[in-house]
Amino acid sequence: MLYKNATKSPKERARDLLARMSIEEKVGQLNQRLLGFSIYQRQGDDIQLTNDFQQEVQRFSGLGVLYGLYRADPWSDRDYETGLSGIHMKQAYNQVQRYVLSHSRLGIPMLLSSECPHGHQALDGYLLPVNLAMGAAWNPELIEKAYQVCGAQLRELGVDYALISMLDILRDPRWGRSEECYSEDPFLASALAKKTVEGCQQSGVAVVAKHFCAQGETTGGINASAARIGGRELREIHLPVMKACCDAGVQGVMAAYNEIDGVFCHANSVLLDDILRRELGFQGIVMADGHALDRLNSITGSPIASAALALKAGIGISLWDEVFPCLKEALYAGLVTQEEIDRAVLAVLELKFSRGLFEKPFLDESPLQVFDYNVFSESLELARQSPVLLKNQGILPLENPRSIAVIGPNAHNLYSQLGDYTPCQRPGQGVTVFQGLEERFGKDCVGFAQGCTVCDNGQEGFSQALELANKSDLIVLVLGGSSSRFAGAKFDTNGAAIVDGPIEMDCGEGVDVESLELPGAQTALAKKIFAIGKPVVTVIIAGRPYAINDIYQQSSALLYAFYPGPMGGKAIGEILAGDRSPSGRLPVSLPKSAESLPCYYNYKSSYQPKSPALFPFGYGMSYTQFSIESPIFPSPISVAALLSGAKAQVRFTLINRGNYAAYAVPQLFIHDRQASTVRRIKELKGFQKVFLKPGQHISCTISVGRQELSLWDQNMKFVLEPGFFDLFLEEGGALLAQGELEVLAK
């Protein structure tokens, strides 16, 4: 049989195998119905596969894709007692794969998909800061290295598909999944997403980029709600990051729950076929989101019709739904063709052959590599580079304080640093802010009082916090939010949190909010702390932008850290102590209130926002001062030259004029002054992250070309128009130099 001949190409082998398959076997390859964490029971070293799993394999004479075998969190109800860790992970994988192969008439192995939104969501998974934090780091190369580590861990465990959030652009901070976005800006998000794909896939694991498309637009910040936008907004804001992933060779895409202008993404052939495949050149598999295909029944009235609609639109693999099993019935009803089913199955089979699963379906059961954070330091380095200093009245860095009161609900709560989609942690794993300061300044110098919880309004802990504050010289007040599922959250069928009562979770999937004020009793606690009259360094640890004007006004210093990951407390301790100069820059604007939304920086020049942001996109302070010398803005350049690949270059010398070694983040923004469509007031089109020692001078160049200067015209064509562009060279929110670029018609 040709498909068993390893010397043949994956495509040849897949076509031969496809011709031998029954319709039931074909449909089985397109279904990813099982929750992998539910297909086994473990007691000690004994692992037993469930009847549900066995029946599913027997139903389709095999298994196409298995989701989440290693997932361990409150939704999965898996921990170190009941879940898979260490050698049990490889043993369970082999046991599952062996059962699939022995019950597949043609010996077709399964693919394994696993969540990796900011590191592997598994026991002992290597975790990173959340996407908003990585966006704040403004360091694509570091993100690439971090995902190489994640990819190496996933590959060792036999994971074929890493499901990674990277496509959503944050346009409304009330949305609970804000933390999963790299930025409100498409240029920054695209640069980081591209390196995410490259880093993980270089390690041998295919990436499923999610979610496609415009899920971050939302209606009123509500999860999975309509993106009420037109084609131009879609192309200018939400499609660039997908294009960057396609340019990086991403092998998978997950469709988004939302609808765009009345069409569900899972049923949108224009989006999934015309744009994604034909225009952007995507050649991989489109995966459905969890139970998303079931939602199509609301417009079709039938799971059989929904199956046909989704397949025709471009969905290739399902996720947990009851729709794709109906593809056989859809075929017999004439709603889909055999060719349409075969095309989807062929893509799955070809991937299995290309990954070598037919030759090596099992894992070597040698001990797992330990991904220690001190050895693989990328997570810690991202935590060091992501906190954003918003205010400093000369109090930072701290110099030999005699006594520090560390107060607040996020001061000593590891799970509040980790974000959503987080596995349970071993005791003693990670470093909180209190532990980081204690490690840096000594136990005799640092005391802790929680004061209150994240979301509860109770003030029982105020007295202890105030007592500690009164007897200390300095207060570090650690406030913010939490996406932790480890405090009694309830869950929907797709794993999203359900908020139907008190819950210590104010962010994360399913946790959307009306107000952007700090939750619970935190504001009341802060007022009492400020009233003492002692210096207060406020640290916000959060998964979304909060409205913190009062906190900002009364703090002696203010540091904003989007969930910084397991080593976040160590990184924050180093920054406060001056061992590291803060280098984070805001990847999203901080609004003054929910009433001032929308608050993104790149609004259209046709209107003025309700009020300026409290802190704009790109803002961030340092312990040193940067300046530039000899800025040279580009000479006029023709449309023809740009179309042929020429670049317009902004050159300058960047100087560290202070006493601290530090990173600078020079950013180039443009404004198109002469255009056929309404342009945005300012658009990021280039940046660098540059490390400078005190007094050091570094020559820098930021280039823009055809891609950065083109626009979608009135006919929705991506064209380069002649005219003048304003150029703004900024660093940390400060304007360093301003010039212009003329693009000549000839």
N, C-alpha and C positions, 0 to 999 in steps of 0.2 A: 504494500500500500504506500503510495507516494507520500502521504502526510506523515508517515513515520520515518521518512528519509531525511536525516538532519542535514544533508548536503544541499537540499533544495531550499529555495527562498521561502521566508514566512508567507508571502502572498501565494506562492504556488501550493504550499502545503495546506494553507487555509482553504483555498478553492477546492482542493481534492477532498478534504474532510467535509466541507459544506455539502458536497454532492452526495455524501453517504448518510446524511442526518435526516431524521424524521422531523415533522413540524413541531412535535412536542419537544424534541431536543433543541431545536433552533430557538423556540420561545424561551426555554430554560436558560439559554446563554445570555438573553437580554434582561433577565430578571435578577434583581438584587433585593430580595424580599426579607431576608433574615437579619435580625439583630444578632450579630456574632457573639456578643457577650451573653446571650440567652441560650445558646445552643449547647452549653456544657454545664456540668455541675462538678465542682472540685471539693474533695474532702481530703486534706493532707496532700499526699502525692498522687492520689487517685483522681483521674479525670474521666468522666462519663459523658458521652454525647447524648443529647435529648432525643426523644421520639419525634418531636417536631422537625428537628434537623434531618433525621433519617427519612422521614416521610417526604420532605421537600426534595431531597436528592433523588429519591425513588420516583417522585412524580414527574420529574423532567429528565430522568436518566443522566443525572449530573448536576452541576451547579455552575452558573456563569460567574457571578461575583459574590463574595461574602463581605459584608460590612462589619467593622468594629469588633473583631475577635478579641482584641486586647483592651478595648475601652474599659475604663474603670473610673466611675464617678457616681454621685448619688442617683442619677437617672438609671444607670446600668446596675446599680446596687452591687457593685463589685469593689472590693478592697483587698488588702493584703491577706485576709483570711479566706475570701471567696473567689478572688480573681486570679489572674495569671501574672506571675513575675518570675524572673530568673529563668532557669532551665525549663520550668513548666510552660513558658511561652512557646518555645520551640517544640516541645513535646506535644502540646495541644495542636499547634499548626500541623505537624506531621500526622497526627491522629485524624484530624479533619480532612486533610488532603488525601490520606490513604483511603478513607471511607468514600470520598467522592470518586476517586479513580476506580475503586473496586465495584462501584455501582453505576459507572458510566459505561454504556455498551461499547463506546468507541474510545474509552480511556482518555477523556478530556479533563485536564486539571482545572482547578478553580483559580480565579484571581482574588486577591485580598485587598480591600480598601481600608484606610484608617484615617481618623481625624488628626490633623497636624496644623491647626490654625495659628498656634504660636509654640510649636513643639509638639511632640507625640503625646496624645491623650491616652497614656497607658501608665501602668505602675512603673516607676523609675524612669519615666519618659523625660528626655532632656527638654526643658522648657525655656522659652525666651520671654522677654517682655511682650506685651500685646502689640498689635499693629500700630495703634496710635503712638505708643512709646517708640517703636522703631521708626515711625515717621518723624518723631521729634528728634531722633538722632541724626537725621539727614546724612546717612552714611551708607550708600548702596553696596560698597565693597564689603563692609562689615556684615551686612545682612546676607550677602552671598556666602561668606564664610560660615555664618551661623547656620544657614540652611544646608550647607554641606555636612555639618555635624548631625543635624536632624535627619538628613537623608541617609547617612551612614548607619544610624541606629535603626531606621525603618527598614533598610535593605537587609540588615542582619536578621531581622525578624520576618523576612519573607513578604513584606508589604509591597504590593505592586502599584497601588494608587494612593498618593498622599492628598487628602482633601484639605486645601489651604485657602483660607479667606484672603483675598487680595484685590478683588475687582470692584468692591463697593466704595463709592466716593461719598464722604460725609457731608450732607447738605442740611441736616436738621439734627442738632445734638440731643433732642428729646428722644430720639430713637435708641432703643436699648442695645442695639448691636453697634453703636458708635465705635466701640473699642476695636472692632474688627476691621476698621478702615485705616488705611495708611494716612489719609489726609482729606481735606476738603478740596485739594488742588489736583487736577489730573496729571500735570507734568511731574510733580513729586511722586505721586502714587505710581505712575508708570515706571519711573526709574527704579523704584524699590521693588515693584512686582516683577519686573524683568529679571532682577538679580535673585529674587526668591526662586523663580522657576529655574534659572540656570544653576543655582547652588544645589537645589534638591535633585534635579535631574542629572547633574554631573556625578552624583553619588549613586545613580542607578535606579532611582525611583521616579516613576511617572507622576506628574503633578496634575491634579484636577483643580483648576483655578475656579474659585466661586466668589460671587454669584453673578450670573450674566442675565439681565443687565439692568442698571439704574435702580437697584434695590435701595441704595442710600438716599435716593430722592425723597421717597415716602410722601404720604399725605398726612400732615400734622404730626409727623414723627412716629406714626403707628407702623409696627412691624408688618411686613408683607403687604402693605397697602399700595394703592395705585401710584405710579409715577406719572403725574399729570403734566407731561412735557411733550414738546414737538420734536421733530427730527433734528433740528439744529442744536438744541440743548443736549439731546442724546449724543450727537456726534462730537460736540465741543467738550463736554464734561465727562461723559460716562464711557464712551468707546475708546478713547486713547489708551487706557490701561489695558484693555483687551488686545488692542493692536500690539502693544509692547510685549505682552505674553506670547502672542502669535509669532512675533519676530524672534522671540527666545526659543521657539519650538515647543511650546506647551502641548502636552499630549492629551489633556482632558479638560473639559469645562463643565461646570455644574450650572444649570439654568436656575434662575431666581424665581421666588414665589410670586412676585408682583406682576401686575399687568402694566403695559405701557400704552396709553391712549386707547384703552379698551380691549387690548389683546394680551392674554396671558403669555408670559415668556415661554412657557412650556408648549404653547400652541402657535407660536409665532414663527412661521416659515421665513418671513422676511428677515427677522432677526437671526435665526439659527442657520439659515441656508444662504440667502442672498448676501447678508452682511458678514456673518461669521466665516462662512466657508469661501464664498466667491470673492468677496471684497477684501477680507482680512487674511485669507489664505490658511485658515485653520484646517488641519487634516486629521485631528484626533476624534475622540468619542465624546458626545454630549451626554452627561449624566443628569437624571432628574434629582430634585431635592426631595427630602423625606415626605412621603404622602402627597407630594405636589400634584401628581397625576390624578389622584382622587378628586382634587378640587376642580378638575375639568368637567366632572359630572354636572356641575352647576350650570354649564352652558350647553352640554351635549345631552344630558338626561340619561346617559347610559355609559357604563364602563367599557363596553365594546366600542362604542363610538369614540370615547375618550382615548382608548388605546390607538385607534387608527389616526385620530387627530394628532396625537403626540408623535407617533412614529413618522408620519408624513411631514411634520414640522421640523424634525431633525433629532428628536430624542433617541438615544441609542441604548441606554441602560437605565433601568428603573431604580427606585429606592423605596422599599417597604410597602408599596401601594398594592391595591387589588385591581389595578387597571391593566398593566402589561401582561399578566397571565391570560388576558382575554384576546391576545393577538391571534390565536388560532381561530377563535370565533369571528374576529374581524376579517380574517382572510376568507373564511367560508361564506361570510355575508357579502363579500365583494367590496369591503370598505378599504382594504389594502391589497397590494399585489404580492405575489411570491417574491418578485424582484426587490421590493422595498424591504421586506423582512430579511432576505438574503444579504442585502447590502449592509444592514446593521449587524447581522451575525458575523459576516466576514471580517468586519473591523475588530470585533472582540476576539475572534480566533487568531487573526493575524498578530494581535498584541500578545496573546499567549505564546505563540510560536517565537516571536521576536524576543521575548523575555526568557526563552529557554526552559519553559516550564515542562514541556513534554520530555526533555532529556534529564532535567534535574528538578523534579517536583517536590523534593523533600529538603529540609534544612539539616545541616550538620548539627548534631546535638551537643556541641562543645559549649563550655561556659560562655555566657554573654560578656561582651565588652562592657566595662563600667564607664559611663559617660559622666565623670566627675566634673563639677563646675569649676573647680580649681585647676583642673588639667585642660579641659575644654572651656577656655575663658571667654568665649564669644558672648555668652549670655550675660556674664558680669560686665563685659565691656560695653554692650548695648545699654545695660542699666546705668553705667557711668556716663554715657554720652547722651542719654535721653531726658533727664530732668531739666526743666526750663526755669531759670532764675528770672522772676518777674519784677522783683523789688529788692533793693538792698540799701539800707540807710547806714552803711559802714559797719554793720554788725558782723557780716560775713566776710571772710571765713572766721570761724570762732578761734580765739587765741587763748588757750589755757584757762577755760572757765573753771571756777571753783566748784560750782554745783549746777547741774542741769536737770530740770523737771521735764520729762518726756510724757506728754499728756495727749490723749485722744483715742478714738476708736480704731484708728488705723496705725497706731504707734507700735503695737505688738500683736498683730494678727496677720499671720503669713498669708492666709487665703485671700485677704483683701488686697494683696499685692499681685495676685496671679491671674485674675480675670476669669471669664467664662471658659467653658471647654477645658477644664483643668482636672487632672487626675488627683486622687488623694495622695498625700505626701507622707513619707516615713517620719516618725518622731525625730525631731532634731534637724530635719532637712530645712535648708533655707535660712535667711537672715532677715529679721525684721528691723525697722528703724531703731527701735529701742536697743536691740542687740548690736546693731552697727555702731551706735554712739557709745554703748557700753564697751564694746571691743576697742574703740578708738581712744576714749578718754578714761576708761577704767571704771570698775564697778562702784568705787567709793564716790565717784563724781556724778553718777547718773542714777536718777530714780524714775519710777514709772507709775502712772495712775491712768486707768482707762477713761474715767470721767463719764462716758456714756457709750452706748453701742452706735452702730452706723445709722440704723433706721428707727429704732424705738424712741419714743418721746420721754421716757423715764429719766429722771434727774437724780436718782439715788446715789450715783457715783460722783456727783459734783463736789460734795464736801471733802472727800479724800483727795480729789484732784486739786482743789483750791488750797488745801492744807499743804500739799507738796509744793505747789507753785509759790506760796507765801514764804516758804523757808529756803527757796532756791534763788540763785542769782540770775538765771536765764531759763526761759521756757521754750521748749520746742513743741509746738502744737500740731499734731498730725491728724488731719481731718480728711474727709472725702467720701467716696462711695465704695460699693462692693458688688461684684458679680459672682460672689461665692455661692455655690449650690449646697454648701455643707452646713447650712443652718436651717434645715427643714423645708426646703423648697419642694413644691409639687410640680408635676410635669405633664405637658400635653403629649399626644401620641407621637409627635415628632421630636420630643425631647426638649422643647422650649419650656421655660418656666411659666407657671400660671400664678398670677398674683390675685388671690381671692381673699386675702386676709393679711395679718401682720407677717412680714418676712424681712429677714436681714439681708436683703438683696435689692438694690435700686438700679441695677444695670444688668446687661446681659440679654440673651435672646428671649423675647417675650416680655421684657421688663421695660416698657416705655413709660415716660413721665410727662406730666403737664407742666410742672415747674422745674426750673433749673437751679433752685435754691438747694443748699446742702440739706440732706434729709435728716429726719429725727430731731434730736435735741442738740445737734452740733452747734448751730448758730447761738443758741442760748448759752451753751458752755463757753463758746468763744467770747461772748460779751462779758461774762464774769471773769474770764482769764485776762482779757484786755484791761478790765477795770482795776486790776491789781496795780497796774502802772509799771510793770517790769518789762524788760525787752522780750519780745515774742518773735521767734522765728516760726512761721507757719509753713507746713508742708502739706500739700494737697495730693493725695493718692487717689486716682479716679480713672474711670473708664470712659468719661465723656467730659466735655467742657461744662463747667458750672458757672453760674453767675455769682461772683465772689467780690463784688465791689466793696462792701463793708469790711470784709476780711482783709482785702488789699489795703484799704485806707488805714487800718489800725495796726497792721503788722509792721514790725521793724524790718523784716525780710520775708519774702514769699517765694517758695519753690514749688513748682507744679510738676508732678510726676504721674503721667499716665501709667497704669499698672506696670511696675518695673520688673516683675518676675521674681523668682526665688532669691536672687542675690541683690534685690533692690535695696534692702536695708543697709547692706554693706556699702553699696555705691553711694547712697544718700549720706551715710555717715562720713565717707571720704570727702564728699563735696562740701558738707557743712564744716568739716575740719580744715579744708583748704588743701587736702592732698591732691585733689582734682579740681580744676576750674570748670564750672558748669558750661556745657557746650550745646545743650538742647535748644532748639528753636521751635516755636509753635507750628505744628502741622495743620492747625485748625484755629480759627479765631475764637476768642473767649468773649461771649456776649455779655452785655450788662444785665439782661433779663430775658426771659422767654418772650416777653412782649416785643422785644426788638428784633425778633427773627423775621426773615432770614438775615444771617450775620456773616456770611462768607465774604471774603475780601474781593473776589473777582466778579462783582456784580456788573450788570450792563450799564453803559454810560447813559442810557435813556432815563434813568431815575436815580434818586438819592436814597440811601437806606434810612430807616426810621431814626437810628442813632448809630454813631460809630462804635466799633467794638471796644470793649474794655482793654483788650490786648489783641492786636491784629496778627493774622497769619505771618509767620516768619520772625516774630519778635522773640527776643531772648538776650539776657545779659550775661556778662562774663566777669571774672575777677581781674581782668586786664582791659586795656583799651586798644582798639584796632583803628588804623587809619590807612589811607592809600596815598600814593604819590604817582604822578605822571600818568593819569588815566588817558588812554587813547581810544576814542570812539571811532567806529569804522567809517571809511570813505564811502561815497555813493557806490552802489553796486546794482547791476542790471538784473532784470527778471531772468534773462537768458543765462547769465552767469550762475545765478542761484539754482535754476532748473538743471544746470549741468553739474551741480554738486559743489559749487563754491560756497564758502561760509563768510559771513560778516563777523569780525572778531572785535571783542572789547578787551583791551590789554591794560593792565595796571600792576603796580607794585603794592603788595599788602604788607603792612608793618605792625608788629606787636610792640606797642609803646609802653607797656606796663611791666610789672615785675613777676608775673606768673606765666609759665608755659601754658598754652591753651589752644583750643581749636577755634578757628574763625569759620564762618559759613557765608562767604560772599554769594549774593543772589542777584540775578539779572532779571528784571521785569520789563515788559514792553507794553506800550499802548499804541494801537493802530489809529492814527489821526485821520486817515483818509481811506474809507472802505465802503463797499457796496451794501454791507449789512451792519447792524448795530454791534459795536465791539464792546469788550469789557474794559472797565476803567484801568485795570492792571492785570497782567498775566505773567506768571513765572515761566521763564523759558531757558533758564540755565542756573546751575549752582555748583559749588565745590565745597568740600570740607578739608580745611588746611590746618595743619598743626604748626605752630610757631613758638620758638623759644623766646624769652624776653629779648627785645631789641632786634629780633630777626626780621629780615626783608625777604620776601618771596615774590617772584614774578608769576603772575597768573593771567590766564586767557580763558574767556568764556565766549563760545561761538554760537551763532544762530544761523540757520540755513532755511532751505525751502520748507521743511516740515514745520519749523517754529513760526514762520512768517506767513504761512498760507491761511486761508479761511474758507468756510463753506459759504458760497455765494447764494444769490437769490434762487438759483436753479439747483441748489444742493450739490454743487460741484466744488471739489477741493481745489482752489485756485490760488495762485500767487498774484496779487495785484500791486501795481506801482503806487508809490505814495510815501508819506513820511511816517516814521515810527518814533515815538518817544522811548528812550532807554533810561532805566533807573537802576543804578548799581547800589545795592543795600547790603547791610550786615546787621542782623539782629534787630531789624526794624528801623535802623538809622540810615538815612540817605547819605551815601559816600560820594556819589557823583551822578550827574545827569547829562545826557547828550541826546543825539538823535541819529537816525539812520534813514537815508533816502534810498528807496528802491526805484530805479529808473525803468521806464518802459522799454528803452532800447540800450 
